C-alpha cells in the first residue's frame, strides 16, 4: 500500500472524465441531429 498520493491517479481520472464527457456530448449531438433530420423529413411530407 502506498503512503503518498500519486498525481497520476488524478491525471488519469481527469483524462477519463474529459474523454467520457466528450464522447457523451458527441453522442448527444448526433442523436439531436438525427431527430432534427427526422422532423425535417416529416415536415417535407406534409
PDB file as gemmi writes it, atoms N, CA and C in Angstrom:
CRYST1    1.000    1.000    1.000  90.00  90.00  90.00 P 1                      
ATOM      1  N   UNK A   1       0.836  -1.182   0.000  1.00  0.00           N  
ATOM      2  CA  UNK A   1       0.000   0.000   0.000  1.00  0.00           C  
ATOM      3  C   UNK A   1       0.879   1.242   0.000  1.00  0.00           C  
ATOM      4  N   UNK A   2       0.447   2.249  -0.704  1.00  0.00           N  
ATOM      5  CA  UNK A   2       1.225   3.475  -0.808  1.00  0.00           C  
ATOM      6  C   UNK A   2       0.847   4.447   0.304  1.00  0.00           C  
ATOM      7  N   UNK A   3       1.832   5.179   0.761  1.00  0.00           N  
ATOM      8  CA  UNK A   3       1.573   6.179   1.792  1.00  0.00           C  
ATOM      9  C   UNK A   3       1.290   7.545   1.184  1.00  0.00           C  
ATOM     10  N   UNK A   4       1.969   7.891   0.095  1.00  0.00           N  
ATOM     11  CA  UNK A   4       1.805   9.207  -0.514  1.00  0.00           C  
ATOM     12  C   UNK A   4       0.805   9.132  -1.667  1.00  0.00           C  
ATOM     13  N   UNK A   5       0.149  10.244  -1.942  1.00  0.00           N  
ATOM     14  CA  UNK A   5      -0.762  10.301  -3.078  1.00  0.00           C  
ATOM     15  C   UNK A   5       0.045  10.423  -4.358  1.00  0.00           C  
ATOM     16  N   UNK A   6      -0.371   9.710  -5.341  1.00  0.00           N  
ATOM     17  CA  UNK A   6       0.303   9.747  -6.641  1.00  0.00           C  
ATOM     18  C   UNK A   6      -0.525  10.615  -7.576  1.00  0.00           C  
ATOM     19  N   UNK A   7       0.083  11.644  -8.163  1.00  0.00           N  
ATOM     20  CA  UNK A   7      -0.667  12.568  -9.001  1.00  0.00           C  
ATOM     21  C   UNK A   7      -1.177  11.910 -10.273  1.00  0.00           C  
ATOM     22  N   UNK A   8      -0.573  10.807 -10.688  1.00  0.00           N  
ATOM     23  CA  UNK A   8      -1.008  10.160 -11.921  1.00  0.00           C  
ATOM     24  C   UNK A   8      -2.416   9.597 -11.811  1.00  0.00           C  
ATOM     25  N   UNK A   9      -2.834   9.220 -10.600  1.00  0.00           N  
ATOM     26  CA  UNK A   9      -4.211   8.768 -10.431  1.00  0.00           C  
ATOM     27  C   UNK A   9      -5.188   9.885 -10.804  1.00  0.00           C  
ATOM     28  N   UNK A  10      -4.880  11.095 -10.400  1.00  0.00           N  
ATOM     29  CA  UNK A  10      -5.740  12.231 -10.704  1.00  0.00           C  
ATOM     30  C   UNK A  10      -5.657  12.610 -12.179  1.00  0.00           C  
ATOM     31  N   UNK A  11      -4.483  12.496 -12.762  1.00  0.00           N  
ATOM     32  CA  UNK A  11      -4.321  12.805 -14.186  1.00  0.00           C  
ATOM     33  C   UNK A  11      -5.131  11.820 -15.022  1.00  0.00           C  
ATOM     34  N   UNK A  12      -5.046  10.549 -14.704  1.00  0.00           N  
ATOM     35  CA  UNK A  12      -5.795   9.526 -15.439  1.00  0.00           C  
ATOM     36  C   UNK A  12      -7.293   9.738 -15.257  1.00  0.00           C  
ATOM     37  N   UNK A  13      -7.717  10.060 -14.043  1.00  0.00           N  
ATOM     38  CA  UNK A  13      -9.140  10.323 -13.804  1.00  0.00           C  
ATOM     39  C   UNK A  13      -9.616  11.540 -14.589  1.00  0.00           C  
ATOM     40  N   UNK A  14      -8.807  12.589 -14.654  1.00  0.00           N  
ATOM     41  CA  UNK A  14      -9.185  13.787 -15.402  1.00  0.00           C  
ATOM     42  C   UNK A  14      -9.307  13.482 -16.893  1.00  0.00           C  
ATOM     43  N   UNK A  15      -8.361  12.723 -17.430  1.00  0.00           N  
ATOM     44  CA  UNK A  15      -8.451  12.346 -18.837  1.00  0.00           C  
ATOM     45  C   UNK A  15      -9.679  11.475 -19.087  1.00  0.00           C  
ATOM     46  N   UNK A  16      -9.960  10.548 -18.191  1.00  0.00           N  
ATOM     47  CA  UNK A  16     -11.131   9.679 -18.359  1.00  0.00           C  
ATOM     48  C   UNK A  16     -12.418  10.505 -18.358  1.00  0.00           C  
ATOM     49  N   UNK A  17     -12.511  11.461 -17.438  1.00  0.00           N  
ATOM     50  CA  UNK A  17     -13.696  12.328 -17.404  1.00  0.00           C  
ATOM     51  C   UNK A  17     -13.783  13.188 -18.658  1.00  0.00           C  
ATOM     52  N   UNK A  18     -12.657  13.701 -19.094  1.00  0.00           N  
ATOM     53  CA  UNK A  18     -12.654  14.542 -20.291  1.00  0.00           C  
ATOM     54  C   UNK A  18     -13.056  13.779 -21.538  1.00  0.00           C  
ATOM     55  N   UNK A  19     -12.467  12.610 -21.718  1.00  0.00           N  
ATOM     56  CA  UNK A  19     -12.798  11.795 -22.889  1.00  0.00           C  
ATOM     57  C   UNK A  19     -14.235  11.295 -22.801  1.00  0.00           C  
ATOM     58  N   UNK A  20     -14.638  10.859 -21.621  1.00  0.00           N  
ATOM     59  CA  UNK A  20     -16.018  10.394 -21.443  1.00  0.00           C  
ATOM     60  C   UNK A  20     -17.026  11.496 -21.699  1.00  0.00           C  
ATOM     61  N   UNK A  21     -16.750  12.682 -21.195  1.00  0.00           N  
ATOM     62  CA  UNK A  21     -17.652  13.812 -21.421  1.00  0.00           C  
ATOM     63  C   UNK A  21     -17.716  14.203 -22.890  1.00  0.00           C  
ATOM     64  N   UNK A  22     -16.583  14.168 -23.555  1.00  0.00           N  
ATOM     65  CA  UNK A  22     -16.550  14.493 -24.980  1.00  0.00           C  
ATOM     66  C   UNK A  22     -17.354  13.486 -25.791  1.00  0.00           C  
ATOM     67  N   UNK A  23     -17.181  12.216 -25.475  1.00  0.00           N  
ATOM     68  CA  UNK A  23     -17.940  11.181 -26.186  1.00  0.00           C  
ATOM     69  C   UNK A  23     -19.429  11.293 -25.908  1.00  0.00           C  
ATOM     70  N   UNK A  24     -19.786  11.585 -24.659  1.00  0.00           N  
ATOM     71  CA  UNK A  24     -21.198  11.747 -24.318  1.00  0.00           C  
ATOM     72  C   UNK A  24     -21.803  12.935 -25.059  1.00  0.00           C  
ATOM     73  N   UNK A  25     -21.096  14.037 -25.142  1.00  0.00           N  
ATOM     74  CA  UNK A  25     -21.614  15.213 -25.839  1.00  0.00           C  
ATOM     75  C   UNK A  25     -21.719  14.957 -27.342  1.00  0.00           C  
ATOM     76  N   UNK A  26     -20.747  14.248 -27.900  1.00  0.00           N  
ATOM     77  CA  UNK A  26     -20.815  13.927 -29.325  1.00  0.00           C  
ATOM     78  C   UNK A  26     -22.002  13.011 -29.604  1.00  0.00           C  
ATOM     79  N   UNK A  27     -22.247  12.051 -28.739  1.00  0.00           N  
ATOM     80  CA  UNK A  27     -23.400  11.166 -28.903  1.00  0.00           C  
ATOM     81  C   UNK A  27     -24.710  11.919 -28.783  1.00  0.00           C  
ATOM     82  N   UNK A  28     -24.790  12.833 -27.825  1.00  0.00           N  
ATOM     83  CA  UNK A  28     -25.997  13.642 -27.651  1.00  0.00           C  
ATOM     84  C   UNK A  28     -26.232  14.518 -28.884  1.00  0.00           C  
ATOM     85  N   UNK A  29     -25.178  15.137 -29.406  1.00  0.00           N  
ATOM     86  CA  UNK A  29     -25.307  15.993 -30.572  1.00  0.00           C  
ATOM     87  C   UNK A  29     -25.721  15.176 -31.802  1.00  0.00           C  
ATOM     88  N   UNK A  30     -25.165  13.985 -31.946  1.00  0.00           N  
ATOM     89  CA  UNK A  30     -25.519  13.135 -33.075  1.00  0.00           C  
ATOM     90  C   UNK A  30     -26.998  12.743 -32.997  1.00  0.00           C  
ATOM     91  N   UNK A  31     -27.451  12.358 -31.790  1.00  0.00           N  
ATOM     92  CA  UNK A  31     -28.853  11.977 -31.623  1.00  0.00           C  
ATOM     93  C   UNK A  31     -29.780  13.167 -31.891  1.00  0.00           C  
ATOM     94  N   UNK A  32     -29.403  14.353 -31.451  1.00  0.00           N  
ATOM     95  CA  UNK A  32     -30.210  15.543 -31.705  1.00  0.00           C  
ATOM     96  C   UNK A  32     -30.267  15.835 -33.204  1.00  0.00           C  
ATOM     97  N   UNK A  33     -29.160  15.633 -33.909  1.00  0.00           N  
ATOM     98  CA  UNK A  33     -29.130  15.859 -35.347  1.00  0.00           C  
ATOM     99  C   UNK A  33     -30.054  14.880 -36.066  1.00  0.00           C  
ATOM    100  N   UNK A  34     -30.038  13.624 -35.638  1.00  0.00           N  
ATOM    101  CA  UNK A  34     -30.898  12.617 -36.263  1.00  0.00           C  
ATOM    102  C   UNK A  34     -32.369  12.969 -36.020  1.00  0.00           C  
ATOM    103  N   UNK A  35     -32.699  13.392 -34.791  1.00  0.00           N  
ATOM    104  CA  UNK A  35     -34.084  13.786 -34.508  1.00  0.00           C  
ATOM    105  C   UNK A  35     -34.501  14.983 -35.361  1.00  0.00           C  
ATOM    106  N   UNK A  36     -33.620  15.955 -35.514  1.00  0.00           N  
ATOM    107  CA  UNK A  36     -33.939  17.141 -36.318  1.00  0.00           C  
ATOM    108  C   UNK A  36     -34.134  16.759 -37.785  1.00  0.00           C  
ATOM    109  N   UNK A  37     -33.318  15.840 -38.286  1.00  0.00           N  
ATOM    110  CA  UNK A  37     -33.480  15.408 -39.671  1.00  0.00           C  
ATOM    111  C   UNK A  37     -34.801  14.684 -39.863  1.00  0.00           C  
ATOM    112  N   UNK A  38     -35.204  13.891 -38.888  1.00  0.00           N  
ATOM    113  CA  UNK A  38     -36.496  13.193 -38.984  1.00  0.00           C  
ATOM    114  C   UNK A  38     -37.645  14.184 -38.964  1.00  0.00           C  
ATOM    115  N   UNK A  39     -37.556  15.214 -38.104  1.00  0.00           N  
ATOM    116  CA  UNK A  39     -38.600  16.238 -38.073  1.00  0.00           C  
ATOM    117  C   UNK A  39     -38.657  16.997 -39.392  1.00  0.00           C  
ATOM    118  N   UNK A  40     -37.498  17.297 -39.980  1.00  0.00           N  
ATOM    119  CA  UNK A  40     -37.455  17.992 -41.270  1.00  0.00           C  
ATOM    120  C   UNK A  40     -38.081  17.148 -42.357  1.00  0.00           C  
ATOM    121  N   UNK A  41     -37.753  15.852 -42.382  1.00  0.00           N  
ATOM    122  CA  UNK A  41     -38.316  14.964 -43.406  1.00  0.00           C  
ATOM    123  C   UNK A  41     -39.834  14.834 -43.225  1.00  0.00           C  
ATOM    124  N   UNK A  42     -40.296  14.777 -41.978  1.00  0.00           N  
ATOM    125  CA  UNK A  42     -41.735  14.674 -41.725  1.00  0.00           C  
ATOM    126  C   UNK A  42     -42.446  15.956 -42.160  1.00  0.00           C  
ATOM    127  N   UNK A  43     -41.808  17.100 -41.970  1.00  0.00           N  
ATOM    128  CA  UNK A  43     -42.418  18.369 -42.378  1.00  0.00           C  
ATOM    129  C   UNK A  43     -42.485  18.486 -43.901  1.00  0.00           C  
ATOM    130  N   UNK A  44     -41.500  17.932 -44.583  1.00  0.00           N  
ATOM    131  CA  UNK A  44     -41.494  17.971 -46.047  1.00  0.00           C  
ATOM    132  C   UNK A  44     -42.635  17.130 -46.623  1.00  0.00           C  
ATOM    133  N   UNK A  45     -42.962  16.025 -45.953  1.00  0.00           N  
ATOM    134  CA  UNK A  45     -44.007  15.121 -46.448  1.00  0.00           C  
ATOM    135  C   UNK A  45     -45.400  15.706 -46.291  1.00  0.00           C  
ATOM    136  N   UNK A  46     -45.575  16.649 -45.385  1.00  0.00           N  
ATOM    137  CA  UNK A  46     -46.922  17.206 -45.141  1.00  0.00           C  
ATOM    138  C   UNK A  46     -47.361  18.118 -46.241  1.00  0.00           C  
TER     139      UNK A  46                                                      
END                                                                             
